[in-house]
């Protein structure tokens, strides 16, 4: 049985940013422009306390020159961070690979208003390994499997599984019926960033995304779908299902952006990263992991 994560003391790793093109004179000016939600005084405080660093972990000065392409590391700080009252579960641990079953609502890495309340921070504290790196990400609203690299020496071998599409990722979703569509169905389209910046949308042009879609259960007013993303575009499965006319239950981004509101823990996004399968790049052994979680029967229309 998976073990729940426990808390031990460890400092969450810094966020990393490769400085994008821009004509800012100082690093402070560039960061203020890149992250307008963080006040200038707050950035100045971080510089004074050594919370902005170069690639070697050395503190940088606020008036350091802005160098396009340079890597900057900084520690996120949130005054009032929302508490996510759900725990992840560890499914597998060895010196190279960690597999975790993530709950809904918990971000994988620091972003927005979340620093400590992230899967990465909790895993670092639990395992005492500040060098943990997620090999891929799933949305904050999505539950299910996430792989972490635990060893820098073998990290690239596992990252190559995703780069070279040598890993099978399986998802489940609950969404409205598509009785006119023949299954299994393959959705191919061009998906690009839209407005606001965190939403994606389909546009004309050569396709850069592909999802395979099948039906697991047609009972009730909502269907249970099996989804397999062949490519890994942001929000790909959510965009494709919405474009087909069956937006995933609980989706506040697609097809329309809902007004910002606190999380409703009783109504999670009905999307689950249910399975991962691959040949281990270190020894060639087949590896397969399955989530212990299940989507809500209530949201699926069950009694």
HUVEN-V801112 format. One line per field, one symbol per residue. ss: DSSP state (h for helix, s for strand, l for the rest). A space follows every 50 residues. Layout:
BEGIN
ss = ???
END
This chain:
BEGIN
ss = llssllllllllllsssslllllllshhhhhhhhlllllhhhhhhhhhll lsslllllslllllslllllssssllllllllllllllssssslllssss ssllllslllsllslllshhhhhhhhhlllllssllllllllsssssssl lhhhhhhhhhhhhlllssssssssssllllllllssssssssslllllls ssslllllsssssssssllllssssssssllllllhhhhhhhhllllsll llllllllllllllllllllsssssssssllllllsssssllllllllll lll
END
